[in-house]
Structure formats: structure tokens, C-alpha cells
Amino acid sequence: MKALLVPVDGPPKVVDLADGGGIRFMRSLRALIGTPCAERIWITDRWEAWLDEDGAATGKPVNQAATRVVHAFGAQFSLRGTVVITGLDKDTTASATLTPSQVDALLRRISGAPADDELTPSRRGTFALAFLAVTRGPGRSRERKIVAIASTR
């Protein structure tokens, strides 16, 4: 699965993640982010961002590039640490591969270039935000829980 790795202090780059959303996907995602506990944030109905759930608490720096993306879609907060942006399957809300046009649109947004039709407000629709915490319990089992949901128009 193609995703966009957005480090705090370097250029974004396309990376491959394990497909399927299972254990291999989460391991590869957590390794890229550098965290034992990843958090999922829906940016739009087409993209989601994965980041360190404890990034703010552990003092990770604001990721200016990734924050520009979420601010473009109405978010009022900053993302901290390394961020991985994936596509979002509209039917299942599962992570999906980014298309080349989605990667291009994200890179334009990150660079501050003018938005194209894919990023204009008329095509954005409702901004929906869901925080999904994925943690490891005492028995190393995975626990998923939605910890907050918000939407704006």
C-alpha cells in the first residue's frame, strides 16, 4: 500500500506499507512513525493521518508540513512528530493506498502551492475527524477505540 511519510525535519516521500490493515500493517506503520502506539486521524473522506498518540505529551515537535494539510481542511490543531498519510476506502473506512493524483495533491498542499480542483472547498464536503487509538494491552493484544469524533461544514 502506498502512503506518504511526512517527517518533521525532511522532505515527504512515498513509502510502502503492508496491505490489509492487520498486524503487519500496524507494525510497519509504527516503525515508520517511531511509536508503540499509533493514532488515526481522518483528514477527509479520502485521506487519513497516522501519528504518535503520545506525541504532544512526549514533547515531539510540531510537524509543520502535515499540519498545513489538516489546517487546509478545517482542523484547528497541530500534528506532532512523524506523520504517515494513507488513503481511505470510502466503503469500509479502512486504510487504502494513495493514488498518484492524491500524492501530488498532498505534496502541493504541503509545499504551499495553490490548491487544484481536488482540494478546493467545494470538493471538500464535511470535515470529519475521528481519533482511533490503537494500543497494546498487557497480553500484547491490540485494542482499538474511537476516543473523539468531530465534524464541521
C-alpha positions as CSV (number, residue, x, y, z in Angstrom):
1,M,0.0,0.0,0.0
2,K,1.4,3.4,-1.0
3,A,1.5,6.1,1.7
4,L,3.1,9.4,2.3
5,L,5.7,9.7,5.0
6,V,5.9,13.3,6.3
7,P,8.9,13.6,8.7
8,V,9.3,16.7,10.9
9,D,12.7,17.6,9.5
10,G,12.9,16.3,6.0
11,P,11.0,16.1,2.7
12,P,7.9,13.9,2.4
13,K,8.3,10.7,0.5
14,V,6.1,7.9,-0.8
15,V,6.6,4.6,1.2
16,D,5.2,1.1,1.0
17,L,3.1,-0.2,3.9
18,A,1.9,-3.8,4.4
19,D,-1.7,-4.2,2.9
20,G,-4.7,-5.4,4.8
21,G,-4.8,-3.3,7.9
22,G,-3.6,-6.2,10.1
23,I,-0.7,-6.8,12.4
24,R,1.9,-6.4,9.5
25,F,0.3,-3.0,8.6
26,M,0.4,-1.7,12.2
27,R,4.0,-2.9,12.7
28,S,5.2,-1.2,9.5
29,L,3.2,1.9,10.4
30,R,4.5,2.1,14.0
31,A,8.1,1.5,12.8
32,L,7.9,4.5,10.3
33,I,6.4,6.8,13.0
34,G,8.7,5.5,15.7
35,T,6.0,4.8,18.3
36,P,4.5,1.8,20.1
37,C,1.0,3.4,19.9
38,A,-0.3,5.0,16.7
39,E,-3.3,7.3,16.4
40,R,-5.5,7.6,13.3
41,I,-7.0,11.0,12.3
42,W,-9.4,11.3,9.4
43,I,-8.4,14.3,7.3
44,T,-11.1,14.0,4.7
45,D,-13.3,11.2,3.3
46,R,-10.3,10.3,1.1
47,W,-7.2,10.6,3.4
48,E,-6.2,9.8,7.0
49,A,-3.1,10.6,9.0
50,W,-1.3,8.3,11.4
51,L,0.9,9.7,14.2
52,D,2.3,9.0,17.7
53,E,-0.6,9.0,20.1
54,D,1.6,10.5,22.8
55,G,3.4,13.0,20.6
56,A,2.3,16.1,22.5
57,A,2.8,14.5,25.9
58,T,6.4,13.4,25.0
59,G,7.3,16.8,23.5
60,K,7.6,15.9,19.9
61,P,7.9,18.9,17.6
62,V,5.0,20.2,15.5
63,N,5.1,18.7,12.0
64,Q,4.6,21.9,10.0
65,A,4.1,20.1,6.7
66,A,1.4,17.7,8.0
67,T,-0.3,20.5,10.0
68,R,-0.7,22.5,6.7
69,V,-2.6,19.6,5.3
70,V,-5.1,19.3,8.2
71,H,-5.5,23.1,8.5
72,A,-6.5,23.2,4.8
73,F,-9.4,21.0,5.7
74,G,-10.6,22.9,8.8
75,A,-8.7,21.4,11.6
76,Q,-7.8,23.8,14.4
77,F,-4.9,21.8,15.9
78,S,-1.3,20.8,15.0
79,L,0.1,17.4,14.3
80,R,3.3,16.4,16.2
81,G,6.1,14.1,15.2
82,T,6.4,12.0,12.1
83,V,3.1,11.5,10.2
84,V,2.1,8.9,7.7
85,I,-0.8,9.8,5.4
86,T,-2.8,7.0,3.8
87,G,-5.8,6.8,1.5
88,L,-9.2,5.9,3.0
89,D,-11.6,3.4,1.5
90,K,-15.0,5.2,1.3
91,D,-17.0,2.0,1.7
92,T,-15.1,0.3,4.6
93,T,-13.3,3.3,6.1
94,A,-10.2,1.1,6.1
95,S,-6.8,2.5,5.2
96,A,-6.1,2.3,1.4
97,T,-3.3,3.1,-1.0
98,L,-2.8,6.6,-2.1
99,T,-3.2,7.2,-5.8
100,P,-0.6,9.1,-7.7
101,S,-3.0,12.1,-8.0
102,Q,-3.6,12.0,-4.3
103,V,0.1,12.1,-3.6
104,D,0.5,15.0,-6.0
105,A,-2.3,16.9,-4.3
106,L,-0.9,16.3,-0.9
107,L,2.6,17.4,-1.9
108,R,1.2,20.6,-3.4
109,R,-0.7,21.3,-0.2
110,I,2.5,20.6,1.9
111,S,4.6,22.9,-0.3
112,G,2.1,25.7,0.0
113,A,1.3,25.7,-3.8
114,P,-2.2,26.7,-4.8
115,A,-4.8,24.0,-4.5
116,D,-6.2,22.3,-7.6
117,D,-9.8,21.1,-8.0
118,E,-9.3,18.1,-5.7
119,L,-8.5,20.5,-2.7
120,T,-11.0,23.3,-3.3
121,P,-13.6,23.9,-0.7
122,S,-16.5,22.9,-3.0
123,R,-15.0,19.4,-3.3
124,R,-14.1,19.0,0.4
125,G,-17.5,18.4,1.8
126,T,-17.8,17.9,5.5
127,F,-14.6,17.8,7.5
128,A,-14.8,14.7,9.7
129,L,-12.4,13.9,12.4
130,A,-12.2,10.6,14.3
131,F,-9.4,9.7,16.7
132,L,-8.8,6.0,16.8
133,A,-6.3,4.8,19.3
134,V,-4.5,1.5,18.7
135,T,-2.7,0.3,21.7
136,R,-1.1,-2.9,23.0
137,G,-2.7,-4.3,26.2
138,P,-1.0,-6.3,28.9
139,G,-1.4,-9.5,27.0
140,R,0.0,-7.8,23.8
141,S,-3.5,-7.8,22.3
142,R,-4.5,-4.9,20.1
143,E,-7.2,-2.6,21.4
144,R,-8.9,-0.2,19.1
145,K,-11.2,2.5,20.3
146,I,-12.5,5.8,19.0
147,V,-11.6,8.4,21.5
148,A,-13.2,11.5,19.9
149,I,-15.3,12.5,16.8
150,A,-16.0,16.0,15.5
151,S,-17.3,17.3,12.2
152,T,-17.8,20.7,10.7
153,R,-19.2,22.0,7.5
